[in-house]
């Protein structure tokens, strides 16, 4: 009698599965307890288990492995395919009815069929479809192995209108998108999904079928219940779009990076580009110079491949490089992201018919994904690093179609969405730069640029620095759009004047002339002049040094009070237990002598804190006890170097933010962090 921990280990050490002729449960009266009898050439072997459950598992496992060995042997030398098809169906039925709960039970038949197909490449289309239909029940709950994915891809390419694609492949692809965790480990699953979607696009209804498929993946409710669907769909789209330009990309491995292109490739580097590709349009201030010299300086270079024809226009003289602002690897602010002003020559790309259809299909899918509110934040985050090749960004059709997605981001009021228009870190281009006037993707007169500026102004707390960056990089486009009556740009120009962003008198006069040339500009400029007169009256020396508003006072009450006289001497203001919100910050920043501010138990939040941190740099005492401020606003206080007393009792302060504030506020002497995470 033999005894072992399990049938696998026992059989591997003594008898191979191919030598087992029969497996039986011992049932006679005096038979050893929990034993199996294995019949092998020359005799029998007894295998004893610890209990009846383990014995039954061994019994079914040995029977299964014996049958698998038999089918491998039978299918390794096929003679008649009708017999082979019958054996495959029997094998599938056996796997589905097996009492063993093991993924390998269903994977083994798929691997056998996969090997069979790879070794017999001369099968007819009908035989292919019969085999796919036969193994379809196993695919409902199992991913196809890599070789089988290759076979499915081939079928999608050669017979995209086959009913097998719709009836068999659809549930398989749906399962892949819902449950796959890493296409990096299973790239052929991604390729199969990619080919399946292209096959859907080849049907008579085309993109309508693809759209219905995307809708089925999202589900009928407002929130998709499967968190893996969107990342997997985006991964498939990015890979498909990359493949459209792959042959050309492989032909220019030594081409310059976007950063080198932006800087005119003037910095010394080891890379020797075969073609100094310029992917971004000339900046506006260089257009006039380019127009007069373009005929003499431009020459064409054509690079061809089986799919792509690229015509590169390049100048024989280098353009002045516009240096990006230096920055570290910390989270980018709006200013760092705006400092990049691309200046490059043009590049036109033409794709072949198949690549063009593929590109159109997958860009359309990205547009469909951006229409879902619950998917848009994650989609914006995934696209923020601009995960497309340089050739795609230089391709007019691609950037024109993708503009819809960027527009959707710019229209979304959620900060986690529209903030992704900015670059992931300083020194890199973001969608804001690419779709601004002078950028590679800008194909309008700045309408999208105006939309992006409008939404970013609503969430940007460093308003003065934001305006400074626009004045330095995009003043021309801002004035042009304001001249055409764009209200956002009119507001921008008024704020530039109000915050003294523009030092040059001639430029100030030009901005004033631009404002007075339209009705909306004239009205806003008059309102600015009125505010300036009120501000001078407010800041005139005189008035109280201390002021306390009654409880239940509102933002409107505060504004009415401050407009009633001079408060140039006001140093201590208490708004404790009032109903003021962050909206009152625009009035508080006009108090030039304010040193102490009490906001205890108000609804003053992060947005107000950000505005205060930029304008009231001389503030010494700040009470934020029991206010709804969070780390997002409290971090902005690090620029208020004069603070010596700070009360953050009962706020959402974290320990990390507290440590950061202590390190950046050298004069801070009194701090109250009770009832916070930092306590």
C-alpha positions as CSV (number, residue, x, y, z in Angstrom):
1,X,0.0,0.0,0.0
2,X,1.3,3.4,-0.8
3,X,0.5,6.6,1.1
4,X,1.2,10.1,-0.1
5,X,0.1,13.7,0.5
6,X,-1.7,13.9,-2.9
7,X,-2.1,12.1,-6.2
8,X,0.0,14.6,-8.1
9,X,3.1,14.2,-6.0
10,X,2.7,10.4,-5.6
11,X,2.1,9.7,-9.3
12,X,5.0,12.0,-10.5
13,X,7.4,10.1,-8.2
14,X,6.2,6.6,-9.1
15,X,3.9,6.1,-12.2
16,X,3.1,8.5,-15.1
17,X,-0.5,9.4,-15.9
18,X,-0.1,7.7,-19.3
19,X,0.5,4.4,-17.5
20,X,-2.7,4.4,-15.5
21,X,-5.2,2.0,-17.1
22,X,-8.0,2.5,-14.5
23,X,-8.9,4.3,-11.3
24,X,-11.4,2.7,-8.8
25,X,-12.8,3.5,-5.4
26,X,-12.3,0.5,-3.1
27,X,-15.8,-0.6,-1.8
28,X,-15.5,-4.1,-0.5
29,X,-16.2,-4.8,3.1
30,X,-12.7,-5.0,4.5
31,X,-11.0,-2.6,2.1
32,X,-8.6,-0.1,3.6
33,X,-10.3,3.2,4.5
34,X,-10.3,6.1,2.1
35,X,-8.3,4.2,-0.6
36,X,-8.1,4.4,-4.4
37,X,-6.9,1.5,-6.6
38,X,-4.8,2.4,-9.6
39,X,-4.5,-0.3,-12.3
40,X,-1.1,-0.1,-14.1
41,X,0.8,-2.5,-16.3
42,X,2.0,-5.3,-14.2
43,X,-0.3,-4.8,-11.2
44,X,-2.2,-2.3,-9.0
45,X,-1.3,0.5,-6.6
46,X,-3.3,1.6,-3.6
47,X,-3.4,5.3,-2.7
48,X,-4.7,6.2,0.8
49,X,-6.2,9.6,1.6
50,X,-6.8,11.2,5.0
51,X,-10.6,11.5,4.6
52,X,-13.4,10.8,2.1
53,X,-13.4,14.3,0.7
54,X,-9.8,14.2,-0.2
55,X,-10.1,10.7,-1.6
56,X,-13.0,11.8,-3.9
57,X,-10.9,14.8,-5.0
58,X,-8.0,12.6,-5.9
59,X,-10.3,10.2,-7.7
60,X,-11.9,12.9,-9.9
61,X,-8.5,14.6,-10.5
62,X,-6.8,11.3,-11.6
63,X,-9.7,10.5,-13.9
64,X,-9.6,14.0,-15.4
65,X,-5.9,14.0,-16.0
66,X,-6.1,10.5,-17.5
67,X,-8.8,11.7,-19.9
68,X,-6.9,14.9,-20.8
69,X,-3.9,12.7,-21.7
70,X,-6.1,10.6,-23.9
71,X,-7.6,13.7,-25.8
72,X,-4.1,15.2,-26.2
73,X,-3.0,12.0,-27.9
74,X,-6.1,11.7,-30.1
75,X,-6.1,15.3,-31.2
76,X,-2.4,15.5,-31.8
77,X,-2.8,13.4,-35.0
78,X,-6.1,14.4,-36.5
79,X,-7.3,12.5,-39.5
80,X,-10.9,13.5,-40.2
81,X,-12.0,16.9,-38.9
82,X,-15.6,15.8,-38.3
83,X,-14.3,13.3,-35.8
84,X,-12.0,15.9,-34.3
85,X,-14.9,18.3,-33.9
86,X,-16.9,15.7,-32.1
87,X,-14.0,14.9,-29.8
88,X,-13.7,18.7,-29.0
89,X,-17.4,18.9,-28.1
90,X,-17.0,15.8,-25.9
91,X,-14.0,17.4,-24.2
92,X,-15.8,20.6,-23.6
93,X,-18.8,18.8,-22.1
94,X,-16.5,16.8,-19.8
95,X,-14.9,20.0,-18.5
96,X,-18.3,21.7,-17.9
97,X,-19.7,18.7,-16.0
98,X,-16.5,18.0,-13.9
99,X,-17.1,18.2,-10.1
100,X,-13.6,19.7,-9.7
101,X,-13.5,23.4,-8.8
102,X,-10.3,24.4,-10.5
103,X,-9.5,26.9,-13.3
104,X,-7.2,24.4,-14.9
105,X,-10.2,22.2,-15.6
106,X,-11.5,24.7,-18.2
107,X,-8.1,25.9,-19.3
108,X,-6.8,22.5,-20.3
109,X,-9.3,22.0,-23.2
110,X,-8.7,25.5,-24.4
111,X,-4.9,24.9,-24.5
112,X,-5.4,21.6,-26.4
113,X,-7.6,23.3,-29.0
114,X,-5.1,26.2,-29.2
115,X,-2.3,23.8,-29.9
116,X,-4.4,22.0,-32.4
117,X,-5.1,25.2,-34.4
118,X,-1.5,26.4,-34.3
119,X,-0.3,23.1,-35.8
120,X,-3.0,22.9,-38.5
121,X,-3.0,26.2,-40.4
122,X,-4.8,24.8,-43.6
123,X,-8.3,24.6,-42.1
124,X,-11.2,26.1,-44.0
125,X,-13.1,29.1,-42.7
126,X,-16.1,26.9,-41.9
127,X,-13.9,24.5,-39.9
128,X,-12.6,27.5,-38.0
129,X,-16.1,28.7,-37.1
130,X,-17.2,25.2,-36.1
131,X,-14.3,24.9,-33.6
132,X,-14.9,28.4,-32.2
133,X,-18.6,27.5,-31.6
134,X,-17.7,24.2,-30.0
135,X,-15.4,25.8,-27.4
136,X,-17.7,28.9,-26.8
137,X,-19.2,27.5,-23.6
138,X,-15.8,27.4,-22.0
139,X,-15.1,31.0,-23.0
140,X,-18.0,32.3,-21.0
141,X,-16.0,32.2,-17.7
142,X,-12.4,31.8,-18.9
143,X,-9.9,34.0,-20.8
144,X,-8.6,32.4,-24.0
145,X,-4.9,31.4,-23.9
146,X,-2.4,33.5,-26.0
147,X,-2.3,31.3,-29.0
148,X,-6.1,31.1,-29.2
149,X,-6.2,34.9,-29.0
150,X,-4.0,35.0,-32.1
151,X,-6.5,32.7,-33.9
152,X,-9.4,34.9,-32.8
153,X,-7.6,38.0,-34.1
154,X,-7.0,36.4,-37.4
155,X,-10.7,35.5,-37.7
156,X,-11.7,39.1,-36.8
157,X,-9.4,40.4,-39.5
158,X,-10.4,37.9,-42.2
159,X,-14.1,37.6,-41.5
160,X,-15.3,40.7,-39.6
161,X,-18.9,40.2,-40.7
162,X,-19.1,36.6,-39.4
163,X,-21.9,35.9,-36.9
164,X,-19.2,34.3,-34.7
165,X,-17.8,37.7,-34.0
166,X,-21.1,39.0,-32.6
167,X,-22.4,35.8,-31.0
168,X,-19.3,34.2,-29.6
169,X,-16.6,36.9,-29.3
170,X,-18.9,39.6,-27.7
171,X,-19.3,37.9,-24.3
172,X,-15.6,37.0,-24.3
173,X,-14.5,40.6,-24.9
174,X,-17.0,41.9,-22.3
175,X,-15.5,39.6,-19.8
176,X,-12.0,40.7,-20.7
177,X,-12.8,44.4,-20.2
178,X,-14.7,43.8,-17.0
179,X,-12.1,41.5,-15.3
180,X,-8.7,41.9,-16.8
181,X,-6.3,43.6,-14.4
182,X,-3.1,44.0,-16.5
183,X,-2.8,44.0,-20.3
184,X,1.0,44.2,-19.8
185,X,0.9,40.6,-18.7
186,X,-1.6,39.5,-21.3
187,X,-0.9,41.7,-24.4
188,X,-2.7,39.3,-26.7
189,X,-6.0,39.8,-24.8
190,X,-5.6,43.5,-25.6
191,X,-4.8,42.8,-29.2
192,X,-7.9,40.5,-29.5
193,X,-10.1,43.2,-28.0
194,X,-8.6,45.7,-30.4
195,X,-9.3,43.5,-33.5
196,X,-12.8,42.7,-32.2
197,X,-13.8,46.4,-32.0
198,X,-12.3,47.0,-35.5
199,X,-14.5,44.1,-36.7
200,X,-17.6,45.7,-35.3
201,X,-16.6,48.9,-37.1
202,X,-16.6,47.0,-40.4
203,X,-20.3,46.1,-40.1
204,X,-22.9,48.0,-42.1
205,X,-23.9,50.2,-39.1
206,X,-20.2,50.8,-38.3
207,X,-19.7,53.2,-35.4
208,X,-23.3,52.7,-34.3
209,X,-22.5,49.1,-33.4
210,X,-19.4,50.2,-31.6
211,X,-21.4,52.9,-29.7
212,X,-23.9,50.3,-28.6
213,X,-21.1,48.0,-27.4
214,X,-19.6,50.9,-25.3
215,X,-23.1,51.6,-23.9
216,X,-23.4,47.9,-22.9
217,X,-20.1,48.0,-21.2
218,X,-21.1,51.1,-19.2
219,X,-24.5,49.9,-18.3
220,X,-27.9,51.7,-18.2
221,X,-27.3,53.6,-14.9
222,X,-25.4,56.8,-14.4
223,X,-22.5,54.9,-12.8
224,X,-20.6,52.0,-14.4
225,X,-20.5,49.1,-11.9
226,X,-17.2,47.7,-13.3
227,X,-14.2,49.8,-12.4
228,X,-11.8,48.1,-14.8
229,X,-13.8,48.8,-18.0
230,X,-12.7,52.3,-18.5
231,X,-8.9,51.8,-17.9
232,X,-9.0,48.7,-20.2
233,X,-10.9,50.5,-23.0
234,X,-8.4,53.4,-22.8
235,X,-5.5,51.0,-22.9
236,X,-6.9,49.4,-26.1
237,X,-7.5,52.8,-27.6
238,X,-4.0,54.0,-26.9
239,X,-2.4,50.9,-28.3
240,X,-4.5,51.0,-31.4
241,X,-3.7,54.7,-32.0
242,X,0.0,54.0,-31.5
243,X,-0.1,51.2,-34.0
244,X,-1.3,53.6,-36.7
245,X,2.0,55.4,-36.5
246,X,4.2,52.5,-35.4
247,X,6.1,51.9,-38.6
248,X,7.2,55.5,-38.9
249,X,8.0,55.7,-35.2
250,X,10.3,52.6,-35.6
251,X,12.0,54.3,-38.5
252,X,13.1,57.3,-36.5
253,X,14.2,56.0,-33.1
254,X,16.7,58.9,-32.8
255,X,14.2,61.7,-33.4
256,X,14.1,64.5,-30.8
257,X,11.8,64.5,-27.9
258,X,8.9,67.0,-27.5
259,X,11.0,69.0,-25.0
260,X,14.0,69.2,-27.4
261,X,11.6,70.2,-30.1
262,X,10.1,72.9,-28.0
263,X,13.6,74.2,-27.1
264,X,14.6,74.2,-30.7
265,X,17.1,71.3,-30.2
266,X,19.7,73.9,-29.3
267,X,20.9,72.1,-26.1
268,X,23.8,69.7,-26.7
269,X,22.8,66.1,-26.5
270,X,24.1,62.7,-27.5
271,X,21.1,62.1,-29.7
272,X,21.6,62.6,-33.5
273,X,18.2,62.9,-35.0
274,X,17.9,61.9,-38.6
275,X,15.2,64.5,-39.1
276,X,14.8,67.5,-36.8
277,X,11.0,67.1,-36.5
278,X,9.1,70.2,-35.5
279,X,5.7,69.2,-34.2
280,X,4.4,72.5,-33.0
281,X,3.2,75.5,-35.1
282,X,5.2,78.8,-35.0
283,X,4.3,81.1,-32.1
284,X,2.3,84.2,-33.0
285,X,5.2,86.6,-32.6
286,X,7.3,84.7,-35.1
287,X,4.6,84.4,-37.8
288,X,5.4,87.7,-39.5
289,X,9.1,86.8,-39.7
290,X,8.3,83.3,-41.1
291,X,6.0,84.7,-43.8
292,X,8.7,86.8,-45.5
293,X,11.4,84.1,-45.3
294,X,9.5,80.9,-45.7
295,X,10.0,80.5,-49.5
296,X,13.7,80.8,-49.2
297,X,14.2,78.7,-46.1
298,X,11.8,75.8,-46.4
299,X,12.5,72.5,-48.1
300,X,10.6,69.2,-48.1
301,X,11.7,65.8,-46.9
302,X,9.4,62.7,-47.6
303,X,9.7,59.6,-45.5
304,X,7.5,56.7,-46.7
305,X,6.5,53.4,-45.2
306,X,3.8,50.9,-46.2
307,X,1.2,52.7,-44.1
308,X,2.4,56.3,-43.6
309,X,3.7,59.2,-45.8
310,X,5.1,62.0,-43.9
311,X,6.1,65.4,-45.3
312,X,8.3,67.4,-43.0
313,X,8.9,71.1,-43.5
314,X,11.9,72.3,-41.8
315,X,13.9,75.5,-41.8
316,X,17.6,75.7,-42.5
317,X,18.1,78.2,-39.6
318,X,17.3,77.5,-36.0
319,X,14.6,79.4,-34.3
320,X,15.1,81.1,-31.0
321,X,14.4,78.7,-28.2
322,X,11.8,79.8,-25.6
323,X,13.1,78.6,-22.3
324,X,10.6,76.9,-20.0
325,X,10.5,77.9,-16.4
326,X,12.6,75.8,-14.2
327,X,10.8,73.5,-11.8
328,X,11.2,70.5,-9.6
329,X,9.3,67.3,-9.7
330,X,6.7,68.4,-7.2
331,X,3.0,68.9,-8.2
332,X,2.8,71.5,-11.0
333,X,1.1,74.8,-10.4
334,X,-0.6,76.7,-13.1
335,X,2.2,79.1,-13.6
336,X,4.8,76.4,-14.4
337,X,2.4,74.9,-16.8
338,X,1.8,78.1,-18.7
339,X,5.4,79.2,-19.0
340,X,5.9,76.8,-22.0
341,X,5.4,78.6,-25.3
342,X,6.1,76.3,-28.2
343,X,7.8,77.6,-31.3
344,X,8.3,75.0,-34.1
345,X,7.8,74.4,-37.7
346,X,4.9,72.5,-39.3
347,X,4.7,68.8,-40.1
348,X,1.9,67.1,-42.1
349,X,1.2,63.4,-41.9
350,X,-0.9,61.2,-44.1
351,X,-1.9,57.7,-43.1
352,X,-2.8,54.8,-45.3
353,X,-6.4,53.7,-45.7
354,X,-6.4,50.9,-43.0
355,X,-4.5,53.0,-40.5
356,X,-6.8,55.9,-41.2
357,X,-9.9,53.7,-40.5
358,X,-8.3,52.4,-37.3
359,X,-7.5,55.9,-36.1
360,X,-11.0,57.2,-36.8
361,X,-12.6,54.3,-34.9
362,X,-10.5,54.6,-31.7
363,X,-10.6,58.4,-31.6
364,X,-14.4,58.1,-31.8
365,X,-14.3,55.7,-28.9
366,X,-12.4,58.2,-26.8
367,X,-15.1,60.8,-27.7
368,X,-17.8,58.4,-26.6
369,X,-16.0,57.7,-23.3
370,X,-15.8,61.5,-22.6
371,X,-19.5,61.8,-22.8
372,X,-20.1,59.7,-19.7
373,X,-20.0,62.0,-16.5
374,X,-18.8,59.2,-14.2
375,X,-16.0,58.2,-16.6
376,X,-14.7,61.7,-17.4
377,X,-12.6,62.2,-14.2
378,X,-10.7,59.0,-14.7
379,X,-10.4,59.5,-18.5
380,X,-8.9,63.0,-17.9
381,X,-6.4,61.6,-15.5
382,X,-5.4,58.8,-17.9
383,X,-4.9,61.3,-20.8
384,X,-3.3,64.1,-18.8
385,X,0.3,62.9,-19.5
386,X,-0.5,63.1,-23.3
387,X,0.1,59.4,-23.9
388,X,0.3,59.7,-27.7
389,X,3.3,59.6,-30.0
390,X,4.7,62.8,-31.5
391,X,3.5,61.9,-34.9
392,X,-0.1,61.7,-33.6
393,X,0.2,65.2,-32.1
394,X,1.5,66.5,-35.5
395,X,-1.3,64.8,-37.4
396,X,-4.0,67.4,-38.1
397,X,-6.9,64.9,-38.3
398,X,-6.0,63.3,-35.0
399,X,-5.8,66.6,-33.0
400,X,-8.9,67.9,-34.7
401,X,-10.9,64.9,-33.7
402,X,-9.5,64.8,-30.2
403,X,-10.4,68.4,-29.7
404,X,-13.9,67.2,-28.8
405,X,-12.5,65.3,-25.8
406,X,-10.5,68.3,-24.6
407,X,-13.5,70.5,-25.0
408,X,-15.5,68.1,-22.8
409,X,-12.7,68.4,-20.1
410,X,-12.8,72.2,-20.4
411,X,-16.6,72.3,-19.9
412,X,-16.6,70.1,-16.8
413,X,-16.9,72.2,-13.6
414,X,-15.2,69.5,-11.5
415,X,-11.6,70.5,-10.7
416,X,-10.4,66.9,-10.9
417,X,-11.4,67.0,-14.6
418,X,-10.4,70.4,-15.9
419,X,-7.2,70.5,-13.9
420,X,-6.0,67.6,-16.1
421,X,-5.7,70.1,-19.0
422,X,-2.4,71.2,-17.3
423,X,0.8,69.2,-17.6
424,X,1.6,66.5,-15.1
425,X,4.8,68.4,-14.1
426,X,6.7,71.5,-14.8
427,X,8.6,71.6,-18.0
428,X,6.3,69.4,-20.0
429,X,3.5,70.3,-22.4
430,X,-0.1,69.8,-21.4
431,X,-3.3,69.9,-23.3
432,X,-3.6,73.6,-22.4
433,X,-0.4,74.4,-24.3
434,X,-1.2,72.2,-27.3
435,X,-4.6,73.7,-27.9
436,X,-3.6,77.3,-27.2
437,X,-2.9,79.7,-30.1
438,X,0.5,78.8,-31.4
439,X,0.3,75.3,-30.2
440,X,0.4,72.2,-32.4
441,X,-3.3,71.3,-32.0
442,X,-4.9,74.8,-32.2
443,X,-7.0,74.9,-35.4
444,X,-9.4,77.8,-34.4
445,X,-9.0,81.4,-33.4
446,X,-8.8,80.6,-29.7
447,X,-12.3,79.6,-28.8
448,X,-11.1,76.4,-27.0
449,X,-8.3,78.4,-25.4
450,X,-10.9,80.9,-24.0
451,X,-13.0,78.0,-22.6
452,X,-9.9,76.5,-20.9
453,X,-8.9,79.9,-19.4
454,X,-12.5,80.5,-18.2
455,X,-12.7,77.1,-16.4
456,X,-9.2,77.4,-15.0
457,X,-9.8,80.9,-13.7
458,X,-12.7,79.5,-11.7
459,X,-10.5,77.0,-9.8
460,X,-7.2,78.8,-9.8
461,X,-6.2,80.3,-6.5
462,X,-2.9,82.1,-7.6
463,X,-4.9,84.6,-9.7
464,X,-2.1,87.2,-10.0
465,X,0.5,84.6,-11.1
466,X,-2.0,83.1,-13.5
467,X,-2.6,86.5,-15.0
468,X,1.1,87.2,-15.1
469,X,1.7,84.0,-17.1
470,X,-1.0,84.8,-19.5
471,X,0.4,88.3,-19.9
472,X,3.9,87.0,-20.7
473,X,2.9,84.2,-23.0
474,X,-0.6,84.8,-24.4
475,X,-1.3,88.5,-24.3
476,X,-1.7,88.8,-28.1
477,X,-4.4,86.0,-28.3
478,X,-6.2,87.4,-25.2
479,X,-6.4,90.9,-26.8
480,X,-7.6,89.5,-30.1
481,X,-10.3,87.5,-28.5
482,X,-11.4,90.4,-26.4
483,X,-11.5,92.6,-29.5
484,X,-14.0,90.0,-31.0
485,X,-16.2,90.3,-27.9
486,X,-15.1,87.2,-25.9
487,X,-16.4,88.0,-22.4
488,X,-13.8,85.7,-20.7
489,X,-10.9,87.5,-22.3
490,X,-12.5,90.9,-21.5
491,X,-12.5,89.9,-17.9
492,X,-8.9,88.7,-18.1
493,X,-7.8,92.1,-19.5
494,X,-9.7,94.0,-16.8
495,X,-8.1,91.9,-14.1
496,X,-4.7,92.5,-15.6
497,X,-5.3,96.2,-15.2
498,X,-6.8,95.9,-11.7
499,X,-3.9,93.8,-10.3
500,X,-1.3,96.0,-12.1
501,X,0.0,93.0,-14.0
502,X,1.1,95.2,-17.0
503,X,4.0,97.6,-16.3
504,X,4.4,99.1,-19.8
505,X,2.2,102.2,-20.2
506,X,1.8,101.7,-24.0
507,X,0.6,98.1,-23.4
508,X,-1.8,99.4,-20.8
509,X,-3.2,102.0,-23.2
510,X,-3.5,99.3,-25.9
511,X,-5.5,97.1,-23.5
512,X,-7.8,100.0,-22.6
513,X,-8.4,100.8,-26.3
514,X,-9.2,97.1,-26.9
515,X,-11.7,97.1,-24.0
516,X,-13.4,100.3,-25.2
517,X,-13.8,98.9,-28.7
518,X,-16.7,96.6,-27.8
519,X,-19.8,97.1,-25.8
520,X,-19.1,94.4,-23.2
521,X,-15.5,95.6,-22.9
522,X,-16.6,99.2,-22.4
523,X,-19.1,98.2,-19.7
524,X,-16.6,96.1,-17.8
525,X,-13.9,98.8,-18.0
526,X,-16.4,101.3,-16.5
527,X,-17.1,98.9,-13.7
528,X,-13.4,98.5,-13.1
529,X,-13.0,102.3,-12.9
530,X,-15.8,102.4,-10.4
531,X,-14.2,99.7,-8.3
532,X,-10.9,101.5,-8.4
533,X,-12.5,104.7,-7.1
534,X,-14.2,102.8,-4.3
535,X,-10.9,101.0,-3.5
536,X,-9.1,104.3,-3.1
537,X,-11.9,105.6,-0.8
538,X,-11.8,102.3,1.2
539,X,-8.0,102.4,1.6
540,X,-7.9,106.1,2.5
541,X,-6.3,106.6,5.9
542,X,-8.8,106.9,8.6
543,X,-11.7,104.8,10.1
544,X,-11.6,102.3,13.0
545,X,-8.6,100.1,13.8
546,X,-10.9,97.3,15.2
547,X,-14.2,96.1,13.8
548,X,-16.5,93.2,14.9
549,X,-19.5,92.3,12.8
550,X,-22.7,91.1,14.5
551,X,-23.5,87.4,14.4
552,X,-25.6,86.2,11.4
553,X,-24.0,88.9,9.2
554,X,-23.6,87.8,5.6
555,X,-21.2,88.5,2.7
556,X,-23.6,91.2,1.4
557,X,-23.6,92.8,4.9
558,X,-19.8,92.9,4.9
559,X,-19.6,94.3,1.4
560,X,-22.2,97.0,2.3
561,X,-20.3,98.0,5.4
562,X,-16.9,98.3,3.7
563,X,-18.4,100.4,0.9
564,X,-19.7,102.9,3.4
565,X,-16.5,104.7,4.3
566,X,-12.7,104.6,4.8
567,X,-11.0,101.6,6.4
568,X,-7.4,102.3,5.7
569,X,-6.5,101.9,9.4
570,X,-8.4,98.7,10.0
571,X,-6.0,96.2,11.6
572,X,-8.3,93.8,13.5
573,X,-11.4,92.3,11.9
574,X,-13.7,89.8,13.6
575,X,-16.2,87.8,11.6
576,X,-16.6,85.1,14.2
577,X,-20.0,83.3,14.3
578,X,-21.3,85.1,11.2
579,X,-22.6,83.6,8.0
580,X,-19.8,84.8,5.7
581,X,-18.3,82.4,3.1
582,X,-15.3,82.4,0.9
583,X,-17.0,84.9,-1.3
584,X,-16.1,87.7,1.1
585,X,-12.4,87.2,0.5
586,X,-12.5,89.5,-2.5
587,X,-13.5,92.3,-0.1
588,X,-11.0,91.3,2.6
589,X,-8.0,91.5,0.3
590,X,-8.7,95.2,-0.2
591,X,-7.9,96.1,3.4
592,X,-4.2,97.3,3.3
593,X,-3.5,97.4,7.0
594,X,-5.3,94.2,8.1
595,X,-3.1,92.1,10.5
596,X,-5.6,90.1,12.6
597,X,-8.6,88.2,11.1
598,X,-11.0,86.1,13.1
599,X,-13.2,83.6,11.1
600,X,-14.2,81.3,13.9
601,X,-17.3,79.2,13.2
602,X,-18.0,80.7,9.7
603,X,-18.4,78.9,6.4
604,X,-15.1,80.4,5.1
605,X,-13.5,77.6,3.0
606,X,-10.5,76.7,0.9
607,X,-11.2,79.0,-2.0
608,X,-11.2,82.0,0.3
609,X,-8.0,80.9,2.0
610,X,-6.2,80.7,-1.3
611,X,-7.1,84.2,-2.2
612,X,-6.1,85.6,1.2
613,X,-2.8,83.8,1.0
614,X,-1.9,85.6,-2.1
615,X,-3.0,89.2,-1.2
616,X,-2.8,89.5,2.6
617,X,0.9,88.6,3.0
618,X,1.2,90.9,6.0
619,X,-1.4,89.1,8.1
620,X,-0.1,88.1,11.5
621,X,-3.1,86.4,13.3
622,X,-5.6,84.1,11.7
623,X,-8.4,82.1,13.5
624,X,-9.9,79.3,11.4
625,X,-11.4,77.4,14.3
626,X,-14.5,75.3,13.3
627,X,-14.3,76.3,9.6
628,X,-14.7,73.8,6.7
629,X,-11.1,74.4,5.5
630,X,-9.1,71.3,4.4
631,X,-5.5,70.6,3.5
632,X,-6.1,71.9,0.0
633,X,-6.6,75.5,1.4
634,X,-4.4,75.3,4.4
635,X,-1.3,74.4,2.3
636,X,-1.7,77.9,0.6
637,X,-1.0,79.5,4.0
638,X,2.7,78.6,3.5
639,X,3.2,81.8,1.5
640,X,2.0,84.0,4.5
641,X,5.4,84.4,6.1
642,X,4.3,87.0,8.6
643,X,1.9,84.7,10.4
644,X,2.8,84.3,14.1
645,X,-0.6,82.9,15.4
646,X,-2.7,80.3,13.7
647,X,-5.8,78.6,15.1
648,X,-6.8,75.4,13.1
649,X,-8.8,73.9,16.0
650,X,-11.6,71.5,14.7
651,X,-10.6,71.6,11.1
652,X,-9.7,68.9,8.6
653,X,-6.0,69.5,9.1
654,X,-3.8,66.5,8.5
655,X,-0.5,65.7,10.3
656,X,1.5,66.0,7.0
657,X,0.1,69.5,6.2
658,X,0.8,70.6,9.8
659,X,4.4,69.6,9.5
660,X,4.7,71.3,6.2
661,X,3.3,74.6,7.6
662,X,5.6,74.5,10.6
663,X,8.6,74.1,8.2
664,X,7.5,77.0,5.9
665,X,6.3,79.5,8.4
666,X,9.4,80.6,10.4
667,X,7.5,83.3,12.5
668,X,4.8,81.0,13.7
669,X,4.7,81.0,17.5
670,X,1.2,80.1,18.6
671,X,-0.6,77.1,16.9
672,X,-3.9,75.4,18.0
673,X,-4.4,72.1,16.3
674,X,-6.7,70.5,18.9
675,X,-9.4,68.1,17.6
676,X,-7.5,67.5,14.3
677,X,-5.5,64.7,12.9
678,X,-2.4,66.5,13.8
679,X,-3.3,66.8,17.5
